[in-house]
Amino acid sequence: MTAITATPVSTSTATTGTGASSASSAVNNTEIASNFTEFLQLLTTQLQNQDPLSPMDTNQFTQQLVEFSQVEQQMKTNDSLSTLVTLQQAAQSTQALSLIGATVVVNGATTQFNGTNPATWSLNATKPATATITIADSTGQTAYTGTVGVNAGTQTFSWDGYGNNGQLWPPGSYTLTATAVDASGQSTAISTQVQAPVTSVDLTQTPPLLTINGQQYNMSQLQQIVAP
């Protein structure tokens, strides 16, 4: 991964769920259990009150036993599925909690500048090109603009917080916009990702949500976990 650092130019001035599924499964299981009990009561009553001179047809009785077995198997299957869902949710929560404090990469263009450490983005280009970088604060005011050379693949871009006028911008959220052209002047696709620590985990949601840069993501949206 190539590292790119923003260099201010002094010629210009800054201007501008599954929880519902578990509940549904529990309700269905209760309904099946109720039907199962009623079935046993009906079958027992039928056997007790059948005419000795005209007993129940063997084929009919066998069919009822088959139905009895199918209902019992469905109940066991529902119980097993509920257990698997519970185990999966517990595993997701444990995995999410282990990410607190870890630096991760997610698709996005907005990151935090704390006034001391550089703000960092990942740029993904399809081929070598010249990229025009614009960084704006939360109000949309341009803090920095400049051009950098990018290679095909992923590289990091760091901004030290200084604008084109040489002034240090205050801590806050900053959004990077990148456009690129290749050597022949043709537009080249370039995407952005942000690196930031996971600050908290919301375990009330299924799957759990990670708070990164003040925004919430689920674990499937993580692109990379950066080693310390």
Beta strands, then each sheet from edge to edge (+ up, - down):
strand 1: 2-5
strand 2: 103-107
strand 3: 110-113
strand 4: 119-125
strand 5: 129-137
strand 6: 142-150
strand 7: 153-159
strand 8: 172-181
strand 9: 187-188
strand 10: 190-202
strand 11: 209-212
strand 12: 215-218
strand 13: 222-226
sheet 1: 1+ 7+ 4- 10+ 2- 13+
sheet 2: 1+ 7+ 4- 10+ 11- 12+
sheet 3: 3+ 8- 5+ 6-
sheet 4: 3+ 8- 9+
end
